[in-house]
Amino acid sequence: MEINMDKKYEEDWKNFCDHGDIGDDWCSEEVVQAILTWIKTNIEFDDPILDIGCGNAAFIFQMYHKGYTNVTGIDKSPNAIKLATEISHQECAKVRLEVCNVLGSVPSDAPDSPLNKKYRLVLDKGLYDSVVLASTSTEGSQTKAKHFRDNYVKRTSQLLQPGGILLVATCCHTEEEMKQTIGKNVFDVLEVLSTPTFEFGGKKGHNVTVVAFRRKH
């Protein structure tokens, strides 16, 4: 059953206002640090960065405090952005946070929309997983999942500068699956980040797979 994320973020917002708790992050601290290290090595401090499905924007604030000042976070959940905005005041972080659906129209009809800009880095830390899982839980799931993946590749590539990078973290798809579904016509696989591994039945795998894709044109 699909989780009502807007309702969840409303509860997180109330908890933050009452107790200062910003909510959970499904990525472990080791994975977060691996992503931050990769960004520091590959992305300039003033490069435009877009976090799609930013949630509480905790990762954005970590980037900001490391010197990345041209960062935008979007989420289709109004309560996620309300929560992120409240946290930004506590963090004294001057970042842009907007209610936007990256899977909608790109570019947007709203002239000042973040979806009308081009970015050096588009970061996805959970959106791909959540929408694929939601689309596969209903009738006609294979068709819906393919439609989502095609739309995802189209929309994210439209947001990137030529040679721009899409960085996707997933806990539901293997490295090979990500390469087959995203790293084909529009994107090249640039790098698979080193993240913690586990071993089961003599085979090794990752709890979280993080892949950097470069837009071809």
Secondary structure, 3 states (H helix, E strand, C coil): CCCCHHHHHHHHHHHHHHHCCCCCCCCCHHHHHHHHHHHHHHCCCCCCEEEECCCCCHHHHHHHHCCCCCEEEEECCHHHHHHHHHHHHHHCCCCEEEECCCCCCCCCCCCCCHHHCCEEEEEEECHHHHHHHHHCCCCCHHHHHHHHHHHHHHHHHHHEEEEEEEEEEECCCCHHHHHHHCCCCCEEEEEECCCCEEEECCEEEECCEEEEEEECC
